Amino acid sequence: MNSGNTRREPATGRRRVAGLLEAAGATPGEAQQLLAVIEAGAVEGAHVEVTGLHTQAPAGSSDEFGEGWLGAVQAVASRLTHIADRTVHQARAAAAAPEPPPPVPSPAPGRSPAAVDAVGEEQVHRVLEAAERSFVSLTGYSRYDRDLSQEILAVVLKCVGAEQQDGYAEQLEAFAKADRERLVMLFSQYGPGGAFADESRCYLTYQPESIVVCERLDTVPMWLAGVWNNELDAELTLECFTTYWRFGST
């Protein structure tokens, strides 16, 4: 079995389901909320399965092994409960939050955002400066790779509509302010110095453009995945970061 394909299947399936929900009339936000509730239910099911393992230590195990087995089962079950509760909480919070006024003019109803073929250097620099201000403020970290940031933003900004490009830096700053708590949790866990930091597995948590990726994941996840997977040779990096952003921060 191809393990790479296996890892890609959940993310691909999620994008397909989100697309079907949006085609049926759900807004992108509603689609993400519904998916979050479904995912929380799946995690709760896994919790039930894991809890049942507490009596299934290998026959003939020592008391010490049995205690370790029980402790491991309890730790995993507790973590699954936390993930499920957090996922539902985020979905409910998103559903209850009032829709913010658009920071820039939105496309006319029924029209998709106009795609851009390329993003100019000036726009990349403008957005990067906004992302850097927020990232350094949140993490205190400034030893990121600016050339890599420019390379990634030149691709990621293609999933910002042409009519929104001029005001996108301001839109990004508004996002970073509104979602500051989520971003703080993300970077405190997976960013520089975080408890689960692993730059070799997901370098985005060490880069300021990660804030742009977060904003686009919340706004146009399928469009982002499309441009990323088409132009950047790091599909698993985006999948890993998406998991961090959606499930790894409270």
C-alpha positions, 0 to 999 in steps of 0.5 A, spaced: 500 500 500 502 506 498 503 510 505 503 517 501 496 516 498 493 513 504 495 520 508 492 524 502 486 520 502 482 524 508 484 531 506 482 529 499 475 526 502 474 533 506 475 537 500 470 533 496 465 533 501 466 541 503 465 542 495 459 538 495 456 542 501 457 548 498 454 546 491 448 544 495 448 551 498 452 551 504 456 557 505 464 555 506 463 557 513 457 552 514 461 547 510 467 547 515 462 547 521 458 541 519 465 537 517 468 539 524 461 536 527 462 530 523 469 529 525 468 530 532 463 525 532 468 520 529 473 522 534 468 520 540 467 514 536 475 512 537 474 514 544 469 509 545 474 504 542 480 506 546 477 506 552 475 499 551 482 497 551 483 498 558 482 490 560 485 488 554 493 488 556 496 482 554 495 475 558 500 474 563 503 481 563 506 483 570 502 488 574 507 493 572 506 492 565 498 492 566 499 499 570 503 502 564 498 499 559 492 502 563 496 509 564 497 509 556 489 508 555 487 513 559 492 518 556 490 517 549 482 517 551 483 523 555 487 526 549 481 524 544 476 527 549 480 533 548 480 533 541 473 532 540 470 537 545 475 542 542 473 541 535 465 542 537 467 548 541 470 551 535 465 549 530 459 552 535 464 558 536 464 560 529 457 558 528 455 563 533 460 569 531 457 574 527 459 575 520 464 581 520 464 586 515 468 585 508 474 589 509 474 589 501 469 589 496 466 582 495 465 579 488 458 580 485 453 575 488 453 569 483 460 570 481 467 567 483 473 571 485 477 572 479 483 568 479 490 571 477 495 568 473 501 571 477 502 575 483 507 581 483 513 582 487 510 589 490 504 585 492 508 579 495 513 584 499 507 588 502 503 582 504 510 579 507 511 585 511 504 585 514 505 577 516 512 578 519 509 584 523 504 579 526 508 573 526 514 576 530 509 579 535 506 572 536 512 568 536 518 573 538 522 569 532 525 572 527 530 567 524 525 565 518 527 564 511 525 570 507 526 568 501 522 561 502 517 566 504 517 570 498 517 563 494 511 561 498 507 567 498 508 568 490 503 561 490 499 562 495 496 569 494 494 566 487 488 564 491 486 571 493 481 574 488 484 579 483 479 584 486 481 583 493 489 583 492 489 591 493 486 590 500 489 583 502 494 586 507 489 589 511 485 583 511 490 579 513 492 584 519 484 584 521 484 576 521 491 576 525 487 580 530 481 577 530 484 570 531 490 572 535 488 566 541 488 561 535 494 563 532 498 564 539 496 556 541 498 554 534 505 557 535 506 555 542 505 548 540 508 547 534 512 554 532 519 555 535 520 553 542 513 549 542 512 543 546 511 539 539 515 543 534 518 539 529 521 544 523 523 538 519 516 535 519 512 542 518 517 548 516 511 553 516 510 553 523 517 557 523 515 562 517 511 568 517 507 566 511 503 561 515 499 566 517 497 567 510 496 560 510 491 560 516 487 565 513 486 562 506 485 555 510 479 558 513 476 562 507 478 558 501 481 551 503 480 548 496 482 553 492 488 554 496 490 546 496 489 547 488 494 552 487 499 549 493 499 542 490 499 544 483 506 549 484 509 547 491 512 540 491 510 539 499 503 537 499 504 533 505 507 540 509 500 543 507 496 537 510 500 537 516 499 544 517 492 544 516 491 538 521 495 543 526 491 549 525 484 545 525 485 540 530 492 542 534 490 549 537 484 551 542 
